[in-house]
Amino acid sequence: MTNEEINKISDILLQSLYDYHFANNGASYVLPKAMVNTDLNSKQAIEYLIKMEYAVDSGQGSDNLVLGITAKGMEYLKNK
């Protein structure tokens, strides 16, 4: 997968996290790690968002990714 494709999927995921955050009073989105590991493209996109500090995973040590958008991620979307 090219960097451009990863960026496109990352942008879609980040917008989804943004929408979920405001629709659910700041809640994080919970995904089973087993589900994420079956889709390499989504996994790479999520890893990119975390690396860029646009999203954070607060589910370390569990069987789930608990993804939340960061202030940096919100700012990125506003300036896009």
HTML snippet that shows the backbone in 3Dmol.js (N, CA, C, O; Angstrom):
<script src="https://3Dmol.org/build/3Dmol-min.js"></script>
<div id="view" style="width:600px;height:400px;position:relative"></div>
<script>
const pdb = `
ATOM      1  N   MET A   1       0.858  -1.180   0.000  1.00  0.00           N
ATOM      2  CA  MET A   1       0.000   0.000   0.000  1.00  0.00           C
ATOM      3  C   MET A   1       0.900   1.238   0.000  1.00  0.00           C
ATOM      4  O   MET A   1       1.891   1.292   0.729  1.00  0.00           O
ATOM      5  N   THR A   2       0.552   2.221  -0.813  1.00  0.00           N
ATOM      6  CA  THR A   2       1.359   3.434  -0.908  1.00  0.00           C
ATOM      7  C   THR A   2       1.057   4.379   0.253  1.00  0.00           C
ATOM      8  O   THR A   2       0.032   4.261   0.924  1.00  0.00           O
ATOM      9  N   ASN A   3       1.973   5.312   0.469  1.00  0.00           N
ATOM     10  CA  ASN A   3       1.759   6.322   1.513  1.00  0.00           C
ATOM     11  C   ASN A   3       0.499   7.131   1.244  1.00  0.00           C
ATOM     12  O   ASN A   3      -0.214   7.502   2.176  1.00  0.00           O
ATOM     13  N   GLU A   4       0.223   7.404  -0.015  1.00  0.00           N
ATOM     14  CA  GLU A   4      -0.975   8.171  -0.373  1.00  0.00           C
ATOM     15  C   GLU A   4      -2.246   7.415   0.030  1.00  0.00           C
ATOM     16  O   GLU A   4      -3.202   8.010   0.527  1.00  0.00           O
ATOM     17  N   GLU A   5      -2.241   6.109  -0.190  1.00  0.00           N
ATOM     18  CA  GLU A   5      -3.398   5.292   0.192  1.00  0.00           C
ATOM     19  C   GLU A   5      -3.557   5.230   1.710  1.00  0.00           C
ATOM     20  O   GLU A   5      -4.671   5.302   2.229  1.00  0.00           O
ATOM     21  N   ILE A   6      -2.439   5.097   2.413  1.00  0.00           N
ATOM     22  CA  ILE A   6      -2.483   5.091   3.881  1.00  0.00           C
ATOM     23  C   ILE A   6      -3.027   6.417   4.387  1.00  0.00           C
ATOM     24  O   ILE A   6      -3.858   6.448   5.294  1.00  0.00           O
ATOM     25  N   ASN A   7      -2.558   7.515   3.798  1.00  0.00           N
ATOM     26  CA  ASN A   7      -3.034   8.841   4.215  1.00  0.00           C
ATOM     27  C   ASN A   7      -4.530   9.001   3.971  1.00  0.00           C
ATOM     28  O   ASN A   7      -5.236   9.584   4.795  1.00  0.00           O
ATOM     29  N   LYS A   8      -5.015   8.491   2.849  1.00  0.00           N
ATOM     30  CA  LYS A   8      -6.442   8.604   2.534  1.00  0.00           C
ATOM     31  C   LYS A   8      -7.281   7.841   3.559  1.00  0.00           C
ATOM     32  O   LYS A   8      -8.268   8.368   4.072  1.00  0.00           O
ATOM     33  N   ILE A   9      -6.889   6.601   3.856  1.00  0.00           N
ATOM     34  CA  ILE A   9      -7.619   5.804   4.847  1.00  0.00           C
ATOM     35  C   ILE A   9      -7.499   6.446   6.225  1.00  0.00           C
ATOM     36  O   ILE A   9      -8.467   6.476   6.985  1.00  0.00           O
ATOM     37  N   SER A  10      -6.311   6.959   6.546  1.00  0.00           N
ATOM     38  CA  SER A  10      -6.105   7.623   7.842  1.00  0.00           C
ATOM     39  C   SER A  10      -7.023   8.823   7.996  1.00  0.00           C
ATOM     40  O   SER A  10      -7.595   9.038   9.065  1.00  0.00           O
ATOM     41  N   ASP A  11      -7.167   9.604   6.933  1.00  0.00           N
ATOM     42  CA  ASP A  11      -8.050  10.774   6.989  1.00  0.00           C
ATOM     43  C   ASP A  11      -9.504  10.360   7.220  1.00  0.00           C
ATOM     44  O   ASP A  11     -10.224  11.004   7.983  1.00  0.00           O
ATOM     45  N   ILE A  12      -9.925   9.294   6.564  1.00  0.00           N
ATOM     46  CA  ILE A  12     -11.297   8.801   6.753  1.00  0.00           C
ATOM     47  C   ILE A  12     -11.497   8.329   8.189  1.00  0.00           C
ATOM     48  O   ILE A  12     -12.505   8.648   8.820  1.00  0.00           O
ATOM     49  N   LEU A  13     -10.529   7.564   8.705  1.00  0.00           N
ATOM     50  CA  LEU A  13     -10.620   7.079  10.081  1.00  0.00           C
ATOM     51  C   LEU A  13     -10.602   8.230  11.079  1.00  0.00           C
ATOM     52  O   LEU A  13     -11.348   8.218  12.059  1.00  0.00           O
ATOM     53  N   LEU A  14      -9.753   9.223  10.833  1.00  0.00           N
ATOM     54  CA  LEU A  14      -9.665  10.358  11.745  1.00  0.00           C
ATOM     55  C   LEU A  14     -10.974  11.142  11.763  1.00  0.00           C
ATOM     56  O   LEU A  14     -11.427  11.563  12.827  1.00  0.00           O
ATOM     57  N   GLN A  15     -11.579  11.340  10.606  1.00  0.00           N
ATOM     58  CA  GLN A  15     -12.873  12.024  10.553  1.00  0.00           C
ATOM     59  C   GLN A  15     -13.925  11.225  11.309  1.00  0.00           C
ATOM     60  O   GLN A  15     -14.778  11.798  11.986  1.00  0.00           O
ATOM     61  N   SER A  16     -13.866   9.902  11.194  1.00  0.00           N
ATOM     62  CA  SER A  16     -14.804   9.045  11.933  1.00  0.00           C
ATOM     63  C   SER A  16     -14.599   9.175  13.435  1.00  0.00           C
ATOM     64  O   SER A  16     -15.571   9.236  14.188  1.00  0.00           O
ATOM     65  N   LEU A  17     -13.339   9.218  13.880  1.00  0.00           N
ATOM     66  CA  LEU A  17     -13.057   9.408  15.306  1.00  0.00           C
ATOM     67  C   LEU A  17     -13.566  10.761  15.787  1.00  0.00           C
ATOM     68  O   LEU A  17     -14.095  10.875  16.893  1.00  0.00           O
ATOM     69  N   TYR A  18     -13.407  11.778  14.960  1.00  0.00           N
ATOM     70  CA  TYR A  18     -13.878  13.125  15.287  1.00  0.00           C
ATOM     71  C   TYR A  18     -15.398  13.119  15.464  1.00  0.00           C
ATOM     72  O   TYR A  18     -15.925  13.617  16.459  1.00  0.00           O
ATOM     73  N   ASP A  19     -16.083  12.550  14.485  1.00  0.00           N
ATOM     74  CA  ASP A  19     -17.547  12.491  14.538  1.00  0.00           C
ATOM     75  C   ASP A  19     -18.017  11.691  15.749  1.00  0.00           C
ATOM     76  O   ASP A  19     -18.956  12.091  16.437  1.00  0.00           O
ATOM     77  N   TYR A  20     -17.363  10.563  16.006  1.00  0.00           N
ATOM     78  CA  TYR A  20     -17.736   9.711  17.136  1.00  0.00           C
ATOM     79  C   TYR A  20     -17.512  10.442  18.457  1.00  0.00           C
ATOM     80  O   TYR A  20     -18.334  10.360  19.370  1.00  0.00           O
ATOM     81  N   HIS A  21     -16.401  11.152  18.547  1.00  0.00           N
ATOM     82  CA  HIS A  21     -16.055  11.909  19.757  1.00  0.00           C
ATOM     83  C   HIS A  21     -17.177  12.881  20.126  1.00  0.00           C
ATOM     84  O   HIS A  21     -17.598  12.937  21.281  1.00  0.00           O
ATOM     85  N   PHE A  22     -17.657  13.640  19.152  1.00  0.00           N
ATOM     86  CA  PHE A  22     -18.677  14.648  19.440  1.00  0.00           C
ATOM     87  C   PHE A  22     -20.086  14.065  19.540  1.00  0.00           C
ATOM     88  O   PHE A  22     -20.941  14.632  20.220  1.00  0.00           O
ATOM     89  N   ALA A  23     -20.331  12.955  18.879  1.00  0.00           N
ATOM     90  CA  ALA A  23     -21.648  12.320  18.972  1.00  0.00           C
ATOM     91  C   ALA A  23     -21.823  11.552  20.284  1.00  0.00           C
ATOM     92  O   ALA A  23     -22.946  11.253  20.691  1.00  0.00           O
ATOM     93  N   ASN A  24     -20.703  11.234  20.942  1.00  0.00           N
ATOM     94  CA  ASN A  24     -20.747  10.393  22.142  1.00  0.00           C
ATOM     95  C   ASN A  24     -20.055  11.043  23.338  1.00  0.00           C
ATOM     96  O   ASN A  24     -19.411  10.363  24.136  1.00  0.00           O
ATOM     97  N   ASN A  25     -20.193  12.353  23.455  1.00  0.00           N
ATOM     98  CA  ASN A  25     -19.681  13.098  24.614  1.00  0.00           C
ATOM     99  C   ASN A  25     -18.215  12.824  24.920  1.00  0.00           C
ATOM    100  O   ASN A  25     -17.845  12.650  26.081  1.00  0.00           O
ATOM    101  N   GLY A  26     -17.382  12.785  23.891  1.00  0.00           N
ATOM    102  CA  GLY A  26     -15.947  12.626  24.075  1.00  0.00           C
ATOM    103  C   GLY A  26     -15.477  11.199  24.255  1.00  0.00           C
ATOM    104  O   GLY A  26     -14.316  10.966  24.594  1.00  0.00           O
ATOM    105  N   ALA A  27     -16.355  10.246  24.036  1.00  0.00           N
ATOM    106  CA  ALA A  27     -15.988   8.838  24.225  1.00  0.00           C
ATOM    107  C   ALA A  27     -14.994   8.376  23.161  1.00  0.00           C
ATOM    108  O   ALA A  27     -14.960   8.895  22.045  1.00  0.00           O
ATOM    109  N   SER A  28     -14.193   7.391  23.538  1.00  0.00           N
ATOM    110  CA  SER A  28     -13.271   6.752  22.603  1.00  0.00           C
ATOM    111  C   SER A  28     -13.982   5.604  21.900  1.00  0.00           C
ATOM    112  O   SER A  28     -14.967   5.060  22.400  1.00  0.00           O
ATOM    113  N   TYR A  29     -13.466   5.250  20.739  1.00  0.00           N
ATOM    114  CA  TYR A  29     -14.043   4.178  19.933  1.00  0.00           C
ATOM    115  C   TYR A  29     -13.318   2.874  20.251  1.00  0.00           C
ATOM    116  O   TYR A  29     -12.088   2.832  20.218  1.00  0.00           O
ATOM    117  N   VAL A  30     -14.051   1.824  20.555  1.00  0.00           N
ATOM    118  CA  VAL A  30     -13.464   0.543  20.952  1.00  0.00           C
ATOM    119  C   VAL A  30     -13.554  -0.452  19.794  1.00  0.00           C
ATOM    120  O   VAL A  30     -14.626  -0.699  19.243  1.00  0.00           O
ATOM    121  N   LEU A  31     -12.398  -1.016  19.445  1.00  0.00           N
ATOM    122  CA  LEU A  31     -12.313  -2.029  18.392  1.00  0.00           C
ATOM    123  C   LEU A  31     -11.551  -3.239  18.911  1.00  0.00           C
ATOM    124  O   LEU A  31     -10.502  -3.067  19.532  1.00  0.00           O
ATOM    125  N   PRO A  32     -12.030  -4.447  18.685  1.00  0.00           N
ATOM    126  CA  PRO A  32     -11.249  -5.631  19.058  1.00  0.00           C
ATOM    127  C   PRO A  32      -9.960  -5.694  18.229  1.00  0.00           C
ATOM    128  O   PRO A  32      -9.998  -5.544  17.008  1.00  0.00           O
ATOM    129  N   LYS A  33      -8.824  -5.916  18.893  1.00  0.00           N
ATOM    130  CA  LYS A  33      -7.550  -5.990  18.176  1.00  0.00           C
ATOM    131  C   LYS A  33      -7.564  -7.095  17.130  1.00  0.00           C
ATOM    132  O   LYS A  33      -6.963  -6.947  16.067  1.00  0.00           O
ATOM    133  N   ALA A  34      -8.237  -8.192  17.416  1.00  0.00           N
ATOM    134  CA  ALA A  34      -8.315  -9.299  16.457  1.00  0.00           C
ATOM    135  C   ALA A  34      -8.961  -8.844  15.152  1.00  0.00           C
ATOM    136  O   ALA A  34      -8.560  -9.287  14.075  1.00  0.00           O
ATOM    137  N   MET A  35      -9.949  -7.971  15.238  1.00  0.00           N
ATOM    138  CA  MET A  35     -10.621  -7.461  14.049  1.00  0.00           C
ATOM    139  C   MET A  35      -9.684  -6.553  13.247  1.00  0.00           C
ATOM    140  O   MET A  35      -9.623  -6.639  12.021  1.00  0.00           O
ATOM    141  N   VAL A  36      -8.965  -5.696  13.944  1.00  0.00           N
ATOM    142  CA  VAL A  36      -8.043  -4.774  13.277  1.00  0.00           C
ATOM    143  C   VAL A  36      -6.925  -5.547  12.591  1.00  0.00           C
ATOM    144  O   VAL A  36      -6.510  -5.195  11.487  1.00  0.00           O
ATOM    145  N   ASN A  37      -6.439  -6.594  13.238  1.00  0.00           N
ATOM    146  CA  ASN A  37      -5.324  -7.368  12.689  1.00  0.00           C
ATOM    147  C   ASN A  37      -5.688  -8.120  11.416  1.00  0.00           C
ATOM    148  O   ASN A  37      -4.790  -8.556  10.695  1.00  0.00           O
ATOM    149  N   THR A  38      -6.960  -8.286  11.119  1.00  0.00           N
ATOM    150  CA  THR A  38      -7.369  -8.973   9.893  1.00  0.00           C
ATOM    151  C   THR A  38      -7.353  -8.047   8.685  1.00  0.00           C
ATOM    152  O   THR A  38      -7.391  -8.523   7.550  1.00  0.00           O
ATOM    153  N   ASP A  39      -7.297  -6.748   8.900  1.00  0.00           N
ATOM    154  CA  ASP A  39      -7.284  -5.774   7.805  1.00  0.00           C
ATOM    155  C   ASP A  39      -5.998  -4.961   7.884  1.00  0.00           C
ATOM    156  O   ASP A  39      -5.910  -3.989   8.634  1.00  0.00           O
ATOM    157  N   LEU A  40      -4.997  -5.373   7.095  1.00  0.00           N
ATOM    158  CA  LEU A  40      -3.681  -4.742   7.148  1.00  0.00           C
ATOM    159  C   LEU A  40      -3.740  -3.253   6.819  1.00  0.00           C
ATOM    160  O   LEU A  40      -3.027  -2.458   7.432  1.00  0.00           O
ATOM    161  N   ASN A  41      -4.580  -2.866   5.863  1.00  0.00           N
ATOM    162  CA  ASN A  41      -4.669  -1.454   5.476  1.00  0.00           C
ATOM    163  C   ASN A  41      -5.161  -0.592   6.630  1.00  0.00           C
ATOM    164  O   ASN A  41      -4.598   0.469   6.903  1.00  0.00           O
ATOM    165  N   SER A  42      -6.203  -1.042   7.302  1.00  0.00           N
ATOM    166  CA  SER A  42      -6.720  -0.285   8.450  1.00  0.00           C
ATOM    167  C   SER A  42      -5.707  -0.257   9.580  1.00  0.00           C
ATOM    168  O   SER A  42      -5.539   0.764  10.246  1.00  0.00           O
ATOM    169  N   LYS A  43      -5.037  -1.372   9.794  1.00  0.00           N
ATOM    170  CA  LYS A  43      -4.025  -1.433  10.855  1.00  0.00           C
ATOM    171  C   LYS A  43      -2.918  -0.413  10.599  1.00  0.00           C
ATOM    172  O   LYS A  43      -2.502   0.297  11.514  1.00  0.00           O
ATOM    173  N   GLN A  44      -2.440  -0.341   9.354  1.00  0.00           N
ATOM    174  CA  GLN A  44      -1.398   0.630   9.011  1.00  0.00           C
ATOM    175  C   GLN A  44      -1.900   2.060   9.183  1.00  0.00           C
ATOM    176  O   GLN A  44      -1.166   2.925   9.661  1.00  0.00           O
ATOM    177  N   ALA A  45      -3.130   2.306   8.800  1.00  0.00           N
ATOM    178  CA  ALA A  45      -3.699   3.649   8.931  1.00  0.00           C
ATOM    179  C   ALA A  45      -3.825   4.045  10.399  1.00  0.00           C
ATOM    180  O   ALA A  45      -3.527   5.183  10.761  1.00  0.00           O
ATOM    181  N   ILE A  46      -4.262   3.122  11.240  1.00  0.00           N
ATOM    182  CA  ILE A  46      -4.388   3.402  12.676  1.00  0.00           C
ATOM    183  C   ILE A  46      -3.015   3.650  13.286  1.00  0.00           C
ATOM    184  O   ILE A  46      -2.843   4.578  14.076  1.00  0.00           O
ATOM    185  N   GLU A  47      -2.035   2.821  12.921  1.00  0.00           N
ATOM    186  CA  GLU A  47      -0.672   3.007  13.429  1.00  0.00           C
ATOM    187  C   GLU A  47      -0.126   4.372  13.018  1.00  0.00           C
ATOM    188  O   GLU A  47       0.565   5.026  13.799  1.00  0.00           O
ATOM    189  N   TYR A  48      -0.433   4.799  11.800  1.00  0.00           N
ATOM    190  CA  TYR A  48      -0.008   6.116  11.322  1.00  0.00           C
ATOM    191  C   TYR A  48      -0.639   7.228  12.165  1.00  0.00           C
ATOM    192  O   TYR A  48       0.051   8.166  12.564  1.00  0.00           O
ATOM    193  N   LEU A  49      -1.935   7.130  12.435  1.00  0.00           N
ATOM    194  CA  LEU A  49      -2.614   8.153  13.242  1.00  0.00           C
ATOM    195  C   LEU A  49      -2.000   8.244  14.637  1.00  0.00           C
ATOM    196  O   LEU A  49      -1.834   9.338  15.175  1.00  0.00           O
ATOM    197  N   ILE A  50      -1.669   7.108  15.212  1.00  0.00           N
ATOM    198  CA  ILE A  50      -1.065   7.098  16.548  1.00  0.00           C
ATOM    199  C   ILE A  50       0.346   7.676  16.485  1.00  0.00           C
ATOM    200  O   ILE A  50       0.729   8.470  17.345  1.00  0.00           O
ATOM    201  N   LYS A  51       1.123   7.283  15.471  1.00  0.00           N
ATOM    202  CA  LYS A  51       2.490   7.794  15.307  1.00  0.00           C
ATOM    203  C   LYS A  51       2.499   9.314  15.147  1.00  0.00           C
ATOM    204  O   LYS A  51       3.366   9.996  15.693  1.00  0.00           O
ATOM    205  N   MET A  52       1.532   9.839  14.396  1.00  0.00           N
ATOM    206  CA  MET A  52       1.458  11.284  14.158  1.00  0.00           C
ATOM    207  C   MET A  52       0.835  12.033  15.340  1.00  0.00           C
ATOM    208  O   MET A  52       0.762  13.262  15.332  1.00  0.00           O
ATOM    209  N   GLU A  53       0.391  11.290  16.348  1.00  0.00           N
ATOM    210  CA  GLU A  53      -0.263  11.832  17.540  1.00  0.00           C
ATOM    211  C   GLU A  53      -1.602  12.495  17.226  1.00  0.00           C
ATOM    212  O   GLU A  53      -2.033  13.408  17.930  1.00  0.00           O
ATOM    213  N   TYR A  54      -2.258  12.022  16.151  1.00  0.00           N
ATOM    214  CA  TYR A  54      -3.601  12.487  15.814  1.00  0.00           C
ATOM    215  C   TYR A  54      -4.655  11.682  16.571  1.00  0.00           C
ATOM    216  O   TYR A  54      -5.793  12.120  16.735  1.00  0.00           O
ATOM    217  N   ALA A  55      -4.253  10.497  17.028  1.00  0.00           N
ATOM    218  CA  ALA A  55      -5.134   9.624  17.804  1.00  0.00           C
ATOM    219  C   ALA A  55      -4.300   8.950  18.882  1.00  0.00           C
ATOM    220  O   ALA A  55      -3.077   8.859  18.781  1.00  0.00           O
ATOM    221  N   VAL A  56      -4.981   8.487  19.904  1.00  0.00           N
ATOM    222  CA  VAL A  56      -4.311   7.791  21.000  1.00  0.00           C
ATOM    223  C   VAL A  56      -5.064   6.500  21.287  1.00  0.00           C
ATOM    224  O   VAL A  56      -6.292   6.449  21.219  1.00  0.00           O
ATOM    225  N   ASP A  57      -4.298   5.452  21.611  1.00  0.00           N
ATOM    226  CA  ASP A  57      -4.886   4.166  21.997  1.00  0.00           C
ATOM    227  C   ASP A  57      -4.722   4.014  23.501  1.00  0.00           C
ATOM    228  O   ASP A  57      -3.607   3.851  23.995  1.00  0.00           O
ATOM    229  N   SER A  58      -5.823   4.068  24.221  1.00  0.00           N
ATOM    230  CA  SER A  58      -5.764   3.927  25.677  1.00  0.00           C
ATOM    231  C   SER A  58      -6.123   2.510  26.116  1.00  0.00           C
ATOM    232  O   SER A  58      -6.444   2.283  27.282  1.00  0.00           O
ATOM    233  N   GLY A  59      -6.069   1.558  25.190  1.00  0.00           N
ATOM    234  CA  GLY A  59      -6.439   0.186  25.504  1.00  0.00           C
ATOM    235  C   GLY A  59      -5.261  -0.760  25.641  1.00  0.00           C
ATOM    236  O   GLY A  59      -5.428  -1.974  25.525  1.00  0.00           O
ATOM    237  N   GLN A  60      -4.047  -0.216  25.891  1.00  0.00           N
ATOM    238  CA  GLN A  60      -2.888  -1.090  26.039  1.00  0.00           C
ATOM    239  C   GLN A  60      -3.132  -2.108  27.147  1.00  0.00           C
ATOM    240  O   GLN A  60      -3.712  -1.797  28.187  1.00  0.00           O
ATOM    241  N   GLY A  61      -2.675  -3.328  26.896  1.00  0.00           N
ATOM    242  CA  GLY A  61      -2.846  -4.384  27.880  1.00  0.00           C
ATOM    243  C   GLY A  61      -4.198  -5.071  27.821  1.00  0.00           C
ATOM    244  O   GLY A  61      -4.484  -5.949  28.635  1.00  0.00           O
ATOM    245  N   SER A  62      -5.034  -4.680  26.863  1.00  0.00           N
ATOM    246  CA  SER A  62      -6.347  -5.318  26.723  1.00  0.00           C
ATOM    247  C   SER A  62      -6.460  -5.926  25.328  1.00  0.00           C
ATOM    248  O   SER A  62      -5.546  -5.807  24.512  1.00  0.00           O
ATOM    249  N   ASP A  63      -7.566  -6.565  25.070  1.00  0.00           N
ATOM    250  CA  ASP A  63      -7.805  -7.162  23.753  1.00  0.00           C
ATOM    251  C   ASP A  63      -8.431  -6.174  22.778  1.00  0.00           C
ATOM    252  O   ASP A  63      -8.813  -6.547  21.669  1.00  0.00           O
ATOM    253  N   ASN A  64      -8.536  -4.912  23.192  1.00  0.00           N
ATOM    254  CA  ASN A  64      -9.182  -3.893  22.363  1.00  0.00           C
ATOM    255  C   ASN A  64      -8.271  -2.705  22.109  1.00  0.00           C
ATOM    256  O   ASN A  64      -7.418  -2.364  22.929  1.00  0.00           O
ATOM    257  N   LEU A  65      -8.472  -2.085  20.957  1.00  0.00           N
ATOM    258  CA  LEU A  65      -7.943  -0.750  20.720  1.00  0.00           C
ATOM    259  C   LEU A  65      -9.014   0.201  21.226  1.00  0.00           C
ATOM    260  O   LEU A  65     -10.192   0.042  20.909  1.00  0.00           O
ATOM    261  N   VAL A  66      -8.612   1.173  22.002  1.00  0.00           N
ATOM    262  CA  VAL A  66      -9.546   2.180  22.501  1.00  0.00           C
ATOM    263  C   VAL A  66      -9.046   3.506  21.938  1.00  0.00           C
ATOM    264  O   VAL A  66      -8.223   4.187  22.550  1.00  0.00           O
ATOM    265  N   LEU A  67      -9.556   3.856  20.768  1.00  0.00           N
ATOM    266  CA  LEU A  67      -9.045   5.001  20.020  1.00  0.00           C
ATOM    267  C   LEU A  67      -9.824   6.270  20.308  1.00  0.00           C
ATOM    268  O   LEU A  67     -11.055   6.293  20.303  1.00  0.00           O
ATOM    269  N   GLY A  68      -9.067   7.318  20.556  1.00  0.00           N
ATOM    270  CA  GLY A  68      -9.650   8.630  20.740  1.00  0.00           C
ATOM    271  C   GLY A  68      -8.872   9.648  19.934  1.00  0.00           C
ATOM    272  O   GLY A  68      -7.655   9.530  19.785  1.00  0.00           O
ATOM    273  N   ILE A  69      -9.556  10.632  19.421  1.00  0.00           N
ATOM    274  CA  ILE A  69      -8.897  11.698  18.677  1.00  0.00           C
ATOM    275  C   ILE A  69      -8.230  12.646  19.668  1.00  0.00           C
ATOM    276  O   ILE A  69      -8.750  12.886  20.758  1.00  0.00           O
ATOM    277  N   THR A  70      -7.087  13.177  19.286  1.00  0.00           N
ATOM    278  CA  THR A  70      -6.368  14.129  20.132  1.00  0.00           C
ATOM    279  C   THR A  70      -6.642  15.552  19.651  1.00  0.00           C
ATOM    280  O   THR A  70      -7.216  15.759  18.582  1.00  0.00           O
ATOM    281  N   ALA A  71      -6.224  16.522  20.451  1.00  0.00           N
ATOM    282  CA  ALA A  71      -6.351  17.926  20.040  1.00  0.00           C
ATOM    283  C   ALA A  71      -5.566  18.166  18.754  1.00  0.00           C
ATOM    284  O   ALA A  71      -6.000  18.929  17.891  1.00  0.00           O
ATOM    285  N   LYS A  72      -4.416  17.518  18.627  1.00  0.00           N
ATOM    286  CA  LYS A  72      -3.612  17.649  17.408  1.00  0.00           C
ATOM    287  C   LYS A  72      -4.369  17.087  16.201  1.00  0.00           C
ATOM    288  O   LYS A  72      -4.303  17.648  15.107  1.00  0.00           O
ATOM    289  N   GLY A  73      -5.082  15.982  16.403  1.00  0.00           N
ATOM    290  CA  GLY A  73      -5.881  15.402  15.325  1.00  0.00           C
ATOM    291  C   GLY A  73      -7.026  16.307  14.913  1.00  0.00           C
ATOM    292  O   GLY A  73      -7.330  16.437  13.728  1.00  0.00           O
ATOM    293  N   MET A  74      -7.661  16.935  15.898  1.00  0.00           N
ATOM    294  CA  MET A  74      -8.750  17.875  15.600  1.00  0.00           C
ATOM    295  C   MET A  74      -8.226  19.075  14.826  1.00  0.00           C
ATOM    296  O   MET A  74      -8.860  19.540  13.880  1.00  0.00           O
ATOM    297  N   GLU A  75      -7.070  19.567  15.231  1.00  0.00           N
ATOM    298  CA  GLU A  75      -6.469  20.713  14.546  1.00  0.00           C
ATOM    299  C   GLU A  75      -6.108  20.351  13.105  1.00  0.00           C
ATOM    300  O   GLU A  75      -6.315  21.147  12.190  1.00  0.00           O
ATOM    301  N   TYR A  76      -5.573  19.159  12.912  1.00  0.00           N
ATOM    302  CA  TYR A  76      -5.238  18.688  11.566  1.00  0.00           C
ATOM    303  C   TYR A  76      -6.479  18.699  10.669  1.00  0.00           C
ATOM    304  O   TYR A  76      -6.422  19.170   9.533  1.00  0.00           O
ATOM    305  N   LEU A  77      -7.591  18.184  11.178  1.00  0.00           N
ATOM    306  CA  LEU A  77      -8.828  18.153  10.384  1.00  0.00           C
ATOM    307  C   LEU A  77      -9.336  19.555  10.072  1.00  0.00           C
ATOM    308  O   LEU A  77      -9.802  19.817   8.963  1.00  0.00           O
ATOM    309  N   LYS A  78      -9.248  20.453  11.042  1.00  0.00           N
ATOM    310  CA  LYS A  78      -9.723  21.827  10.819  1.00  0.00           C
ATOM    311  C   LYS A  78      -8.925  22.520   9.728  1.00  0.00           C
ATOM    312  O   LYS A  78      -9.469  23.333   8.982  1.00  0.00           O
ATOM    313  N   ASN A  79      -7.634  22.202   9.630  1.00  0.00           N
ATOM    314  CA  ASN A  79      -6.758  22.857   8.661  1.00  0.00           C
ATOM    315  C   ASN A  79      -6.684  22.123   7.330  1.00  0.00           C
ATOM    316  O   ASN A  79      -5.959  22.554   6.433  1.00  0.00           O
ATOM    317  N   LYS A  80      -7.401  21.050   7.186  1.00  0.00           N
ATOM    318  CA  LYS A  80      -7.345  20.239   5.966  1.00  0.00           C
ATOM    319  C   LYS A  80      -8.178  20.864   4.871  1.00  0.00           C
ATOM    320  O   LYS A  80      -8.253  20.323   3.768  1.00  0.00           O
TER     321      LYS A  80
END
`;
const viewer = $3Dmol.createViewer("view");
viewer.addModel(pdb, "pdb");
viewer.setStyle({}, {cartoon: {color: "spectrum"}});
viewer.zoomTo();
viewer.render();
</script>
